[in-house]
């Protein structure tokens, strides 16, 4: 097994854990007081406004600003601002009836205001990760005082999963509608039960309750920190839950001695692979990019991370659960052995270099983390076996390929393909873009699915994206904790950790 653990982590972990033990007496075991640490590799600020939210900021926004719907701890869509909804038979209209609710300043929530806020939010999010998905919305209208209709350009069977995304939580003049209230922001982000101010018809002269004197003691305290500090907090007993772990943090979990009973792996779907961002020389041709995909021994790569025993490799883009009958998008070499692939790749490289000269090392942009080092060394070793080489650079530096590690926010072939279009990437296939655009406007769901499958076949054969595996997302929490469950969305609402429902 290839491993490269950066020196000094155990010493760092011991030092940090010791300093934390000296700083305070540890976390409370009271289920009403939960301490959460979210792993962020950069930009650890928790700021639940804007459009490009990191995981910590998105988690905070979902706690204080409901959308029409939300997710429960198992990743299922549940009512939030909307009490219930219906979908028309053609799948082009979603009609929501709102709950009787108020903003945290006491003002009544109305369909007219929600429709206006939703229209504004959709415009804001055009430039966000949800932008391609939100293009499906034709119009948002207020039908009565408590009813909203969202009309779509074409059917999207999983549209509710899109509407449950944390970015779709709504603020009015800086005010949310729960299920929790922000009590303190900054490096330490503190949340409590939704604190609704009196309305205009209620007694505004009533003495407000101080945070510490409120009758409901339930609190969430959240921090956003790098993986080493997050794990040190957990091992020293100063945090109850660690969220947003990625594959490249896994070696630190081993080094920290975290029990396998505490490590929770979400069965997420998404994109995890190498995206070409520059295609010069040898890599300018799809048949040459195919050599990279053939050369990588995916099962061996994944076993370099022993904590993830069920990590699944991928040779295609769209998950098997979304396959269309009769369309096979797997590469034509998928059923050959690894030895056969290596021999073919060796001969291909030998012939190329005999005619064109030596192939320059493939530059791969990866996160600055021990797990990414392991991934790189495995890929480099595989390339060397077929006569090529690779060089690792940091994310953001000039490279031939960069790692894509994204989880799918909802179950749709459209999400996977839209991330690989020419609007998103410099190395792309316009023919596939045209088919994806046609599928996006198609009303018939069977025709839509088949068009997406045809686009996937073209993209797999183009090899501008080299799938490696499903993404990895993990959390750390003690067994039996309230309000937490692994789920396919990789999403863990804070409010449920202390027993506060979303609506």
C-alpha positions in Angstrom: 0.0 0.0 0.0 1.3 3.4 -1.0 1.3 5.9 1.9 2.8 9.3 2.5 1.9 10.8 5.8 3.3 14.3 6.3 5.7 14.4 9.2 4.8 15.9 12.6 1.1 15.4 12.6 1.0 13.1 15.7 3.1 15.7 17.5 0.8 18.5 16.3 -2.2 16.5 17.4 -0.8 15.9 20.8 0.2 19.5 21.3 -3.2 20.9 20.1 -5.1 18.4 22.2 -3.0 19.2 25.3 -3.6 22.9 24.8 -7.3 22.4 24.5 -7.4 20.3 27.7 -5.7 23.2 29.5 -8.0 25.8 28.0 -11.2 24.3 29.2 -12.8 21.4 31.0 -14.2 19.7 27.9 -17.6 19.6 26.3 -20.8 19.0 28.2 -22.5 15.6 27.8 -25.9 17.3 28.1 -27.8 16.5 24.9 -29.1 20.0 24.9 -25.6 21.4 24.4 -24.0 20.1 21.2 -20.5 21.3 20.0 -19.9 21.0 16.2 -16.7 21.4 14.3 -16.9 21.7 10.5 -13.7 20.9 8.5 -12.8 23.6 5.9 -9.5 23.6 4.1 -9.6 27.3 3.5 -11.8 30.3 4.3 -13.1 29.1 7.7 -15.4 32.0 8.1 -19.0 31.1 8.9 -21.1 33.6 6.9 -24.6 32.3 5.9 -25.2 35.0 3.3 -24.2 35.3 -0.3 -24.2 32.6 -3.0 -20.9 30.7 -2.8 -21.3 29.2 0.7 -18.8 26.8 2.2 -20.1 23.8 4.0 -20.1 25.6 7.4 -21.9 28.6 6.1 -24.5 26.5 4.3 -25.1 24.5 7.4 -25.6 27.8 9.4 -28.0 29.2 6.7 -30.1 26.0 6.7 -30.5 26.4 10.5 -31.7 30.0 10.5 -33.3 30.5 7.1 -35.9 28.0 5.9 -36.8 27.5 2.3 -40.1 26.1 1.1 -38.8 22.6 2.0 -35.7 21.2 3.7 -33.9 17.9 4.5 -34.2 15.8 7.6 -31.3 13.8 9.1 -31.8 11.0 6.6 -31.7 13.3 3.6 -35.4 13.2 2.8 -37.3 16.2 1.7 -39.6 17.5 4.4 -41.9 20.6 4.8 -40.4 23.8 6.0 -42.1 27.1 5.1 -44.4 25.1 3.0 -46.8 22.8 4.9 -47.6 20.7 1.8 -47.5 20.7 -2.0 -48.8 19.1 -5.1 -47.2 18.5 -8.5 -49.3 18.6 -11.7 -49.5 15.5 -13.9 -47.2 17.0 -16.5 -44.5 17.8 -13.9 -44.4 21.4 -15.0 -46.0 23.0 -11.9 -45.3 22.7 -8.2 -47.9 24.3 -5.9 -47.0 25.0 -2.3 -49.3 25.9 0.6 -47.4 27.8 3.3 -47.4 27.2 7.0 -48.8 29.9 9.3 -45.4 31.3 10.3 -43.5 34.5 11.1 -40.1 36.0 10.5 -37.8 36.4 13.5 -38.9 40.1 13.8 -42.5 39.0 14.3 -43.8 39.9 10.8 -46.2 37.5 9.1 -44.9 35.3 6.3 -47.0 35.7 3.2 -47.0 34.0 -0.2 -46.5 37.4 -2.0 -43.4 38.1 0.0 -42.1 34.6 -0.4 -42.6 34.6 -4.2 -40.7 37.9 -4.4 -37.9 36.6 -2.3 -37.7 33.4 -4.2 -37.5 35.3 -7.6 -34.7 37.4 -6.2 -32.8 34.5 -4.8 -33.0 32.5 -8.0 -31.5 35.5 -9.9 -28.7 35.8 -7.3 -27.9 32.1 -7.6 -27.6 32.0 -11.4 -23.8 32.4 -10.8 -23.6 29.7 -8.1 -23.3 25.9 -8.1 -27.0 25.7 -8.5 -27.2 28.0 -11.5 -27.5 25.4 -14.3 -30.3 23.6 -12.3 -32.3 26.8 -11.6 -32.5 27.5 -15.3 -35.4 25.1 -15.3 -37.6 27.6 -13.5 -40.0 29.5 -15.8 -41.9 31.6 -13.3 -42.7 31.9 -9.5 -46.1 33.4 -8.7 -48.2 34.1 -5.6 -51.7 32.6 -6.2 -53.3 33.5 -2.8 -52.2 34.7 0.6 -50.8 31.3 1.4 -50.2 29.6 -1.9 -47.2 29.8 -4.3 -46.8 28.2 -7.7 -43.4 27.4 -9.3 -43.7 26.8 -13.1 -40.9 24.9 -14.9 -39.8 25.0 -18.5 -39.5 21.2 -18.5 -40.1 18.4 -16.0 -37.5 17.9 -13.2 -38.6 14.8 -11.2 -36.2 15.7 -8.3 -37.0 19.5 -8.2 -37.9 19.3 -4.6 -34.4 18.2 -3.7 -33.1 21.3 -5.5 -35.5 23.5 -3.5 -34.3 21.9 -0.2 -30.7 23.1 -0.8 -29.4 25.4 2.0 -28.9 28.2 -0.5 -32.6 28.3 -1.1 -33.2 29.3 2.5 -34.8 32.8 2.6 -33.9 36.0 4.5 -36.1 39.1 4.6 -34.2 42.3 5.5 -31.7 40.1 7.3 -34.3 38.1 9.1 -34.9 34.3 8.7 -37.7 32.1 9.9 -35.9 29.5 11.9 -35.9 26.7 12.8 -33.1 28.2 14.9 -31.9 31.7 15.8 -28.4 33.1 15.5 -27.2 34.1 19.0 -23.5 34.7 18.3 -21.4 35.0 15.1 -17.7 35.1 14.3 -15.1 32.4 15.0 -17.6 30.8 17.4 -21.1 30.5 15.9 -23.8 29.9 18.5 -27.4 29.0 17.7 -30.5 28.5 19.9 -34.2 27.8 19.4 -36.0 30.1 17.0 -36.6 33.4 18.9 -39.6 35.1 17.4 -40.1 38.8 18.2 -43.6 40.0 19.0 -45.6 41.2 16.0 -47.0 44.7 15.6 -50.3 43.6 17.3 -48.4 42.1 20.3 -46.8 43.7 23.3 -43.5 45.2 22.1 -42.9 46.7 25.5 -42.5 43.3 27.1 -39.0 42.9 28.5 -36.9 40.8 26.1 -35.4 37.6 27.5 -31.7 37.5 27.9 -30.0 34.6 26.1 -28.7 33.0 29.2 -32.1 33.4 31.0 -34.3 31.9 28.3 -36.4 29.0 29.4 -35.2 26.7 26.6 -31.5 25.7 27.2 -30.9 24.0 23.9 -27.8 25.3 22.1 -25.5 24.5 19.2 -22.0 25.9 19.2 -20.2 25.6 15.8 -16.7 26.2 14.7 -15.0 26.0 11.3 -11.4 24.7 11.3 -8.8 22.7 9.4 -8.9 18.9 9.7 -6.0 18.6 12.2 -7.6 21.0 14.7 -11.1 19.5 14.2 -9.7 16.0 15.0 -7.7 17.3 18.0 -10.9 18.9 19.4 -12.7 15.6 19.1 -10.0 13.4 20.6 -9.6 15.8 23.5 -13.4 15.8 24.1 -14.0 19.4 23.1 -16.4 18.7 20.2 -19.2 16.3 19.9 -19.4 16.1 16.1 -17.0 16.7 13.2 -18.6 17.3 9.7 -17.4 17.6 6.1 -14.5 15.2 6.0 -13.1 14.4 2.6 -11.0 11.6 1.2 -7.8 13.7 1.6 -8.3 14.0 5.3 -8.6 10.3 5.9 -4.9 9.7 6.8 -5.4 12.1 9.7 -8.2 10.0 11.0 -5.9 7.1 11.2 -3.1 9.1 12.9 -5.6 10.5 15.4 -6.6 7.0 16.5 -10.4 7.7 15.9 -12.5 4.6 16.6 -14.1 3.1 13.5 -17.3 3.1 15.5 -17.2 6.9 15.5 -16.4 7.3 11.8 -19.6 7.7 9.7 -19.4 7.5 5.9 -22.3 9.0 3.9 -23.3 6.9 0.8 -23.1 10.0 -1.5 -23.1 10.2 -5.3 -21.3 12.7 -7.3 -18.1 13.4 -9.4 -14.7 12.3 -8.2 -12.1 12.2 -10.9 -9.6 14.1 -13.0 -10.9 16.9 -15.3 -8.6 18.1 -18.1 -8.2 21.8 -18.0 -5.4 21.9 -20.6 -5.0 19.5 -23.5 -1.7 20.0 -25.2 0.6 17.7 -27.1 -0.1 14.0 -26.3 -3.2 14.9 -24.2 -4.9 16.9 -27.0 -6.4 13.6 -28.5 -9.2 11.7 -26.9 -7.5 8.3 -27.7 -4.4 9.5 -25.8 -6.4 10.8 -22.8 -8.0 7.3 -22.7 -4.5 5.9 -21.9 -4.7 7.8 -18.5 -8.0 6.3 -17.7 -6.9 2.8 -18.7 -3.6 3.0 -16.8 -5.1 3.8 -13.4 -5.7 0.8 -11.2 -8.8 2.0 -9.4 -9.3 -0.9 -7.0 -5.6 -0.6 -5.8 -6.0 3.2 -5.5 -9.0 2.9 -3.3 -7.5 0.2 -1.0 -4.8 2.8 -0.2 -7.5 4.3 2.1 -8.3 1.4 4.5 -10.9 3.3 6.5 -13.2 3.3 3.5 -13.8 -0.4 2.9 -16.9 0.2 0.7 -15.4 2.9 -1.6 -16.7 2.2 -5.1 -14.6 2.9 -8.3 -16.2 4.5 -11.3 -15.6 4.1 -15.1 -18.6 6.2 -16.2 -20.1 9.6 -15.2 -23.8 9.0 -14.3 -24.5 6.6 -11.4 -25.8 3.1 -12.3 -29.1 3.9 -10.6 -29.9 6.5 -13.3 -28.9 4.3 -16.2 -31.2 4.0 -19.3 -32.0 0.5 -20.6 -30.1 -0.3 -23.7 -27.4 2.4 -23.4 -24.0 1.3 -22.3 -21.8 4.2 -21.4 -18.8 2.2 -20.0 -15.6 2.4 -22.0 -15.1 -0.3 -24.6 -12.1 -1.6 -22.6 -14.0 -1.9 -19.3 -14.1 -5.7 -19.3 -10.4 -6.2 -20.0 -8.0 -7.1 -17.2 -5.6 -4.5 -15.7 -2.7 -6.4 -17.2 -4.2 -6.2 -20.6 -4.8 -2.5 -20.2 -1.3 -1.8 -19.1 0.2 -3.8 -22.0 -2.0 -1.9 -24.5 -1.1 1.5 -22.9 2.7 0.6 -22.9 2.6 -0.2 -26.6 0.5 3.0 -27.4 3.0 5.2 -25.5 6.0 3.5 -27.2 4.6 4.1 -30.7 3.7 7.7 -29.9 7.2 8.5 -28.5 8.9 6.8 -31.5 7.1 9.3 -33.8 6.6 12.4 -31.7 9.2 12.3 -28.9 9.0 12.0 -25.2 5.7 12.7 -23.4 6.0 15.5 -20.8 4.9 14.5 -17.2 1.1 15.0 -16.6 0.7 17.8 -14.1 -2.1 17.1 -11.6 -3.6 19.8 -9.3 -4.7 18.3 -6.0 -5.5 19.6 -2.4 -2.6 20.2 -0.1 -3.2 17.2 2.2 -1.8 13.8 3.0 -4.6 11.9 1.3 -4.1 13.8 -1.9 -0.4 12.9 -1.7 -1.4 9.2 -1.5 -3.8 9.6 -4.5 -1.0 11.2 -6.5 1.6 8.6 -5.7 -0.7 5.8 -6.8 -1.6 7.6 -10.1 2.1 8.4 -10.7 3.1 4.8 -10.1 0.4 3.6 -12.5 1.6 6.0 -15.2 5.2 5.0 -14.7 4.2 1.3 -15.4 3.1 2.3 -18.9 6.1 4.6 -19.6 4.8 8.0 -18.6 5.2 10.2 -15.5 3.2 12.7 -13.4 3.9 15.8 -11.3 1.8 17.1 -8.5 0.9 20.8 -8.1 -1.4 22.7 -5.8 -5.0 23.5 -6.7 -5.1 26.8 -8.5 -1.7 26.3 -10.1 -1.3 25.6 -13.9 -2.0 22.0 -14.5 -3.1 19.6 -17.2 -5.8 18.0 -14.9 -7.4 19.0 -11.6 -9.3 16.9 -9.2 -13.1 17.3 -9.1 -14.6 16.2 -5.8 -18.3 17.2 -5.7 -21.4 15.5 -4.3 -24.6 15.6 -6.2 -27.2 17.8 -4.5 -30.1 15.8 -6.1 -30.6 12.7 -8.1 -30.5 13.6 -11.8 -28.4 12.8 -14.8 -28.6 16.5 -15.7 -26.5 17.5 -12.7 -23.6 15.2 -13.6 -23.5 16.2 -17.2 -24.0 20.0 -16.7 -20.7 20.1 -14.7 -18.8 18.8 -17.7 -20.1 21.3 -20.3 -18.1 24.0 -22.2 -19.7 26.6 -19.9 -17.8 24.9 -17.0 -14.6 23.6 -18.5 -12.1 24.6 -21.1 -11.6 21.1 -22.4 -15.0 19.9 -23.5 -17.2 18.6 -26.3 -19.7 21.0 -28.0 -21.5 18.0 -29.5 -22.4 16.7 -26.1 -23.4 20.2 -25.0 -25.9 20.4 -27.8 -27.5 17.1 -26.7 -27.6 18.2 -23.0 -29.3 21.4 -24.0 -31.9 19.5 -26.1 -32.5 17.2 -23.1 -33.0 20.1 -20.8 -35.9 21.4 -22.9 -37.4 18.0 -23.6 -40.9 17.5 -21.9 -41.1 13.7 -22.3 -39.1 12.1 -19.4 -38.1 9.0 -21.3 -36.8 11.0 -24.2 -35.0 13.3 -21.8 -33.3 10.4 -20.1 -32.2 8.8 -23.3 -30.7 12.1 -24.5 -28.7 12.4 -21.3 -27.5 8.8 -21.7 -26.4 9.6 -25.3 -24.5 12.7 -24.1 -22.8 10.6 -21.4 -21.6 8.1 -24.0 -20.0 10.9 -26.0 -18.3 12.4 -22.9 -17.0 9.1 -21.7 -15.4 8.5 -25.1 -14.0 12.1 -25.1 -12.1 11.5 -21.9 -12.0 15.1 -20.9 -13.1 13.8 -17.5 -11.6 10.7 -16.1 -13.9 9.1 -13.4 -12.1 7.4 -10.5 -14.7 6.7 -7.8 -17.7 8.0 -6.0 -16.9 10.9 -3.6 -16.1 10.3 0.0 -17.8 12.3 2.8 -17.4 11.4 6.4 -18.3 12.6 9.9 -17.2 11.7 13.4 -19.7 11.3 16.2 -20.3 8.9 19.1 -22.8 6.0 18.4 -26.4 6.7 19.4 -26.2 10.5 19.1 -29.6 12.2 18.7 -30.7 13.6 15.3 -27.8 12.3 13.2 -27.9 9.7 10.4 -25.7 8.9 7.4 -27.5 9.7 4.1 -27.0 10.0 0.4 -27.0 13.8 0.5 -24.1 14.1 2.9 -26.2 16.7 4.7 -26.6 16.9 8.5 -29.0 19.6 9.9 -28.0 21.2 13.2 -31.5 21.7 14.6 -32.2 18.0 14.8 -29.1 17.4 16.9 -30.9 19.1 19.8 -34.5 18.0 18.9 -35.8 21.1 17.1 -38.0 20.2 14.1 -37.6 22.2 10.9 -41.3 23.3 11.0 
